[in-house]
Amino acid sequence: MINLVAFEIGEQYENRKGKYEVLEIEGDDMRIRWDDGDEISTSVTMQSHILNQIREHLERLALNKTPPPVKKAAAPNGWHRVVR
């Protein structure tokens, strides 16, 4: 089940191509324009699906992010400490 995004005319959103503005919405049809001036007719369902996929991808990345390995400080002048 797709969670439909509540798009609003005049608001900006971002998909894989980049940021876009919603120009009009009629039912499930919408017209959008990217920052580079390209315009298309698409569906609310399709753009909602894309935004949900992007959000889920970012959430998975955040969950799988592991901290970088901790580097041990080198002993000065190449000496090694021996613990007995």
DSSP file (Angstrom, degrees, kcal/mol; ACC not computed):
  #  RESIDUE AA STRUCTURE BP1 BP2  ACC     N-H-->O    O-->H-N    N-H-->O    O-->H-N    TCO  KAPPA ALPHA  PHI   PSI    X-CA   Y-CA   Z-CA
    1    1 A M              0   0    0      0, 0.0     2,-0.4     0, 0.0     0, 0.0   0.000 360.0 360.0 360.0 129.7    0.0    0.0    0.0
    2    2 A I        -     0   0    0      1,-0.0     2,-0.9    50,-0.0    47,-0.1  -0.720 360.0-135.2 -88.3 131.0    1.4    3.4   -1.0
    3    3 A N        -     0   0    0     -2,-0.4     2,-0.2    45,-0.1    49,-0.1  -0.782  28.4-135.3 -82.7 109.6    1.2    6.2    1.5
    4    4 A L        -     0   0    0     -2,-0.9     2,-0.3     1,-0.1    41,-0.1  -0.467  12.2-129.6 -70.8 134.0    0.0    9.1   -0.6
    5    5 A V        -     0   0    0     39,-0.3     2,-1.8    -2,-0.2    43,-0.1  -0.615  16.3-124.2 -79.9 140.2    1.8   12.3    0.0
    6    6 A A        -     0   0    0     -2,-0.3    -1,-0.1    42,-0.1    -2,-0.0  -0.586  38.0-166.6 -85.2  76.9   -0.4   15.4    0.5
    7    7 A F        -     0   0    0     -2,-1.8     2,-0.4     1,-0.0    37,-0.0  -0.327   3.1-155.7 -65.1 146.6    1.1   17.5   -2.3
    8    8 A E    >   -     0   0    0     16,-0.0     3,-1.9    -2,-0.0    14,-0.4  -0.988  22.6-108.2-127.5 137.1    0.2   21.1   -2.3
    9    9 A I  T 3  S+     0   0    0     -2,-0.4    14,-0.2     1,-0.3     3,-0.1  -0.370 106.1  20.5 -60.5 134.3    0.2   23.5   -5.3
   10   10 A G  T 3  S+     0   0    0     12,-3.2    -1,-0.3     1,-0.3     2,-0.2   0.233  99.2 116.4  90.3 -13.7    3.2   25.9   -5.2
   11   11 A E    <   -     0   0    0     -3,-1.9    11,-2.1    11,-0.1     2,-0.4  -0.514  60.9-126.3 -87.0 157.4    5.2   23.7   -2.7
   12   12 A Q  E     +A   21   0A   0      9,-0.2     2,-0.3    -2,-0.2     9,-0.2  -0.833  29.2 169.3-107.7 144.1    8.5   22.1   -3.6
   13   13 A Y  E     -A   20   0A   0      7,-2.5     7,-2.9    -2,-0.4     2,-0.4  -0.801  23.5-129.2-136.5 176.0    9.4   18.5   -3.3
   14   14 A E  E     +A   19   0A   0     -2,-0.3     5,-0.2     5,-0.3     2,-0.2  -0.989  24.6 167.6-140.0 130.5   12.4   16.5   -4.5
   15   15 A N  E >   -A   18   0A   0      3,-2.1     3,-0.6    -2,-0.4    32,-0.0  -0.491  59.9 -69.5-120.1-164.0   12.6   13.2   -6.5
   16   16 A R  T 3  S+     0   0    0      1,-0.2     3,-0.1    -2,-0.2    -2,-0.0   0.793 132.0  51.2 -63.2 -28.0   15.5   11.5   -8.2
   17   17 A K  T 3  S-     0   0    0      1,-0.3     2,-0.3     0, 0.0    -1,-0.2   0.791 119.7-100.1 -79.0 -28.1   15.8   14.2  -10.9
   18   18 A G  E <   -A   15   0A   0     -3,-0.6    -3,-2.1    16,-0.0    -1,-0.3  -0.929  61.6 -15.7 141.4-165.8   15.9   17.0   -8.4
   19   19 A K  E     +A   14   0A   0     -2,-0.3    16,-1.6    -5,-0.2     2,-0.3  -0.470  60.3 177.3 -75.1 142.4   13.7   19.7   -6.8
   20   20 A Y  E     -AB  13  34A   0     -7,-2.9    -7,-2.5    14,-0.2     2,-0.4  -0.970  24.1-132.1-143.1 159.5   10.4   20.4   -8.4
   21   21 A E  E     -AB  12  33A   0     12,-2.8    12,-2.2    -2,-0.3     2,-0.6  -0.908  23.7-124.0-111.2 139.7    7.4   22.6   -7.8
   22   22 A V  E     + B   0  32A   0    -11,-2.1   -12,-3.2    -2,-0.4    10,-0.2  -0.744  28.6 178.8 -82.8 120.4    3.8   21.4   -8.0
   23   23 A L  E     -     0   0A   0      8,-3.0     2,-0.3    -2,-0.6     9,-0.2   0.846  62.2  -8.8 -91.7 -40.0    2.0   23.5  -10.6
   24   24 A E  E     - B   0  31A   0      7,-1.4     7,-2.3   -16,-0.1     2,-0.4  -0.991  52.3-158.7-157.8 154.2   -1.5   21.9  -10.5
   25   25 A I  E     + B   0  30A   0     -2,-0.3     2,-0.3     5,-0.2     5,-0.2  -0.999  11.9 171.2-136.7 130.9   -3.3   18.9   -9.2
   26   26 A E  E >   - B   0  29A   0      3,-3.2     3,-2.1    -2,-0.4     2,-0.3  -0.859  68.2 -52.8-140.8 105.3   -6.5   17.4  -10.5
   27   27 A G  T 3  S-     0   0    0     -2,-0.3    17,-0.0     1,-0.3    -1,-0.0  -0.529 122.3 -19.9  65.6-124.8   -7.6   14.1   -9.0
   28   28 A D  T 3  S+     0   0    0     -2,-0.3    16,-2.9    -3,-0.1    17,-0.4   0.456 122.0  93.7 -92.9  -1.9   -4.6   11.8   -9.3
   29   29 A D  E <   +BC  26  43A   0     -3,-2.1    -3,-3.2    14,-0.2     2,-0.3  -0.718  50.5 171.9 -92.8 140.4   -3.0   13.9  -12.1
   30   30 A M  E     -BC  25  42A   0     12,-2.7    12,-2.9    -2,-0.3     2,-0.4  -0.986  25.1-141.8-143.3 155.0   -0.5   16.6  -11.4
   31   31 A R  E     -BC  24  41A   0     -7,-2.3    -8,-3.0    -2,-0.3    -7,-1.4  -0.971  25.0-176.3-117.2 131.7    1.8   18.9  -13.3
   32   32 A I  E     -BC  22  40A   0      8,-2.5     8,-2.1    -2,-0.4     2,-0.4  -0.913  14.8-156.0-129.6 155.8    5.3   19.6  -12.0
   33   33 A R  E     -BC  21  39A   0    -12,-2.2   -12,-2.8    -2,-0.3     6,-0.2  -0.990  13.0-143.8-133.8 125.2    8.3   21.8  -13.0
   34   34 A W  E >   -B   20   0A   0      4,-2.5     3,-2.2    -2,-0.4   -14,-0.2  -0.345  34.6-101.2 -79.0 166.0   11.9   21.1  -12.0
   35   35 A D  T 3  S+     0   0    0    -16,-1.6   -15,-0.1     1,-0.3    -1,-0.1   0.757 122.2  61.0 -58.7 -26.1   14.3   23.9  -11.2
   36   36 A D  T 3  S-     0   0    0      2,-0.1    -1,-0.3     1,-0.0   -16,-0.1   0.465 121.4-106.0 -82.9   0.6   15.8   23.5  -14.7
   37   37 A G  S <  S+     0   0    0     -3,-2.2    -2,-0.1     1,-0.3     2,-0.1   0.228  72.7 140.7  98.0 -13.9   12.4   24.4  -16.3
   38   38 A D        -     0   0    0     -5,-0.1    -4,-2.5     1,-0.0     2,-0.4  -0.402  32.1-164.9 -62.8 137.2   11.4   20.9  -17.4
   39   39 A E  E     +C   33   0A   0     -6,-0.2     2,-0.3    -2,-0.1    -6,-0.2  -0.958  11.3 171.7-124.9 144.6    7.7   20.3  -16.9
   40   40 A I  E     -C   32   0A   0     -8,-2.1    -8,-2.5    -2,-0.4     2,-0.5  -0.979  31.7-124.9-143.5 159.8    5.8   17.0  -17.0
   41   41 A S  E     +C   31   0A   0     -2,-0.3   -10,-0.2   -10,-0.2     2,-0.2  -0.905  46.2 151.0 -98.2 134.9    2.3   15.6  -16.2
   42   42 A T  E     -C   30   0A   0    -12,-2.9   -12,-2.7    -2,-0.5     2,-0.4  -0.753  41.5 -91.3-146.0-170.8    2.5   12.7  -13.8
   43   43 A S  E  >  -C   29   0A   0    -14,-0.2     4,-2.4    -2,-0.2   -14,-0.2  -0.872  17.3-131.2-116.4 151.7    0.4   11.1  -11.1
   44   44 A V  H  > S+     0   0    0    -16,-2.9     4,-2.5    -2,-0.4   -39,-0.3   0.896 112.0  55.2 -59.5 -40.6    0.2   11.8   -7.4
   45   45 A T  H  > S+     0   0    0    -17,-0.4     4,-2.3     2,-0.2    -1,-0.2   0.927 108.5  46.4 -60.4 -46.6    0.4    8.0   -6.9
   46   46 A M  H  > S+     0   0    0      2,-0.2     4,-2.3     1,-0.2    -2,-0.2   0.931 114.8  45.4 -64.1 -47.0    3.7    7.8   -8.9
   47   47 A Q  H  X S+     0   0    0     -4,-2.4     4,-2.5     1,-0.2    -1,-0.2   0.856 112.4  52.0 -67.8 -33.9    5.3   10.8   -7.2
   48   48 A S  H  X S+     0   0    0     -4,-2.5     4,-2.5    -5,-0.2    -1,-0.2   0.919 109.0  50.9 -64.2 -43.1    4.2    9.5   -3.8
   49   49 A H  H  X S+     0   0    0     -4,-2.3     4,-2.2    -5,-0.2    -2,-0.2   0.922 111.4  47.7 -59.8 -45.5    5.7    6.1   -4.6
   50   50 A I  H  X S+     0   0    0     -4,-2.3     4,-2.4     2,-0.2    -2,-0.2   0.936 112.7  47.6 -62.5 -48.1    9.0    7.7   -5.6
   51   51 A L  H  X S+     0   0    0     -4,-2.5     4,-2.4     1,-0.2    -1,-0.2   0.881 111.8  50.7 -63.0 -38.3    9.2    9.9   -2.5
   52   52 A N  H  X S+     0   0    0     -4,-2.5     4,-2.6     2,-0.2    -1,-0.2   0.898 109.9  50.2 -65.8 -40.3    8.4    6.9   -0.2
   53   53 A Q  H  X S+     0   0    0     -4,-2.2     4,-2.4     2,-0.2    -2,-0.2   0.917 111.5  48.3 -63.1 -43.1   11.1    4.9   -1.9
   54   54 A I  H  X S+     0   0    0     -4,-2.4     4,-2.4     2,-0.2    -2,-0.2   0.933 112.5  48.6 -62.5 -46.0   13.7    7.7   -1.3
   55   55 A R  H  X S+     0   0    0     -4,-2.4     4,-2.2     1,-0.2    -2,-0.2   0.916 112.3  48.2 -60.7 -44.8   12.6    8.1    2.3
   56   56 A E  H  X S+     0   0    0     -4,-2.6     4,-2.4     2,-0.2    -1,-0.2   0.889 110.7  51.8 -64.2 -39.2   12.9    4.3    2.9
   57   57 A H  H  X S+     0   0    0     -4,-2.4     4,-2.3     2,-0.2    -2,-0.2   0.927 110.6  47.7 -62.2 -45.6   16.3    4.2    1.3
   58   58 A L  H  X S+     0   0    0     -4,-2.4     4,-2.1     1,-0.2    -2,-0.2   0.877 111.0  51.6 -64.5 -37.7   17.5    7.1    3.5
   59   59 A E  H  X S+     0   0    0     -4,-2.2     4,-2.1     2,-0.2    -1,-0.2   0.909 109.6  49.5 -64.9 -41.9   16.1    5.4    6.6
   60   60 A R  H  X S+     0   0    0     -4,-2.4     4,-2.1     1,-0.2    -2,-0.2   0.912 110.1  51.1 -63.6 -41.8   17.9    2.1    5.7
   61   61 A L  H  X S+     0   0    0     -4,-2.3     4,-0.7     1,-0.2    -1,-0.2   0.915 110.0  49.6 -60.1 -42.8   21.2    4.0    5.2
   62   62 A A  H  < S+     0   0    0     -4,-2.1     3,-0.5     1,-0.2    -1,-0.2   0.885 112.0  48.1 -64.9 -38.5   20.8    5.6    8.6
   63   63 A L  H  < S+     0   0    0     -4,-2.1    -1,-0.2     1,-0.2    -2,-0.2   0.844 114.6  45.5 -70.2 -33.5   20.1    2.3   10.3
   64   64 A N  H  < S+     0   0    0     -4,-2.1     2,-0.4    -5,-0.2    -1,-0.2   0.466  82.5 119.3 -90.1  -2.2   23.1    0.6    8.6
   65   65 A K     <  -     0   0    0     -4,-0.7    -3,-0.0    -3,-0.5    -4,-0.0  -0.496  46.0-166.1 -69.9 123.4   25.5    3.4    9.3
   66   66 A T        -     0   0    0     -2,-0.4    -2,-0.1     1,-0.0    -3,-0.0  -0.859  25.8-105.2-109.4 146.4   28.4    2.1   11.4
   67   67 A P        -     0   0    0      0, 0.0     3,-0.1     0, 0.0    -1,-0.0  -0.333  44.6 -96.9 -66.8 151.3   30.9    4.4   13.1
   68   68 A P        -     0   0    0      0, 0.0     0, 0.0     0, 0.0     0, 0.0  -0.301  51.1 -88.0 -64.8 153.5   34.3    4.6   11.5
   69   69 A P        -     0   0    0      0, 0.0     2,-0.5     0, 0.0    -3,-0.0  -0.308  41.8-116.2 -63.7 146.7   37.0    2.3   13.1
   70   70 A V        -     0   0    0     -3,-0.1     2,-0.4     1,-0.0     0, 0.0  -0.721  25.9-142.3 -86.0 127.4   38.9    3.8   16.0
   71   71 A K        -     0   0    0     -2,-0.5     2,-0.3     1,-0.0     3,-0.0  -0.727  12.9-128.7 -90.2 138.0   42.6    4.2   15.3
   72   72 A K        -     0   0    0     -2,-0.4     2,-0.2     1,-0.1    -1,-0.0  -0.659  28.2-111.2 -83.4 139.9   45.1    3.5   18.1
   73   73 A A        -     0   0    0     -2,-0.3     2,-0.1     1,-0.1    -1,-0.1  -0.488  33.4-117.5 -70.9 137.7   47.6    6.3   18.7
   74   74 A A        -     0   0    0     -2,-0.2    -1,-0.1     1,-0.1     3,-0.1  -0.464  28.9-107.8 -74.7 146.6   51.1    5.4   17.8
   75   75 A A    >   -     0   0    0     -2,-0.1     3,-1.4     4,-0.1    -1,-0.1  -0.490  44.8 -96.6 -71.0 143.8   53.7    5.2   20.5
   76   76 A P  G >  S+     0   0    0      0, 0.0     3,-1.9     0, 0.0    -1,-0.1  -0.340 102.6   3.4 -63.9 142.1   56.2    8.1   20.4
   77   77 A N  G 3  S-     0   0    0      1,-0.3     3,-0.1    -3,-0.1    -2,-0.0   0.697 125.1 -71.6  57.1  23.7   59.5    7.4   18.6
   78   78 A G  G <  S+     0   0    0     -3,-1.4    -1,-0.3     1,-0.2     2,-0.2   0.545  92.4 145.1  75.7   5.3   58.4    3.9   17.7
   79   79 A W    <   -     0   0    0     -3,-1.9     2,-0.4    -5,-0.1    -1,-0.2  -0.499  37.2-148.5 -76.5 146.3   58.6    2.7   21.3
   80   80 A H        -     0   0    0     -2,-0.2     2,-0.5    -3,-0.1    -6,-0.0  -0.944  11.7-127.7-116.9 138.4   56.1    0.1   22.4
   81   81 A R        -     0   0    0     -2,-0.4     2,-0.6     2,-0.0    -6,-0.0  -0.703  18.6-151.9 -85.6 130.5   54.9   -0.2   25.9
   82   82 A V        -     0   0    0     -2,-0.5     2,-0.5     2,-0.0    -2,-0.0  -0.904   5.3-156.9-105.5 125.1   55.1   -3.6   27.4
   83   83 A V              0   0    0     -2,-0.6    -2,-0.0     1,-0.1     0, 0.0  -0.892 360.0 360.0-104.5 126.1   52.6   -4.5   30.1
   84   84 A R              0   0    0     -2,-0.5    -1,-0.1     0, 0.0    -2,-0.0   0.384 360.0 360.0-113.4 360.0   53.6   -7.2   32.6
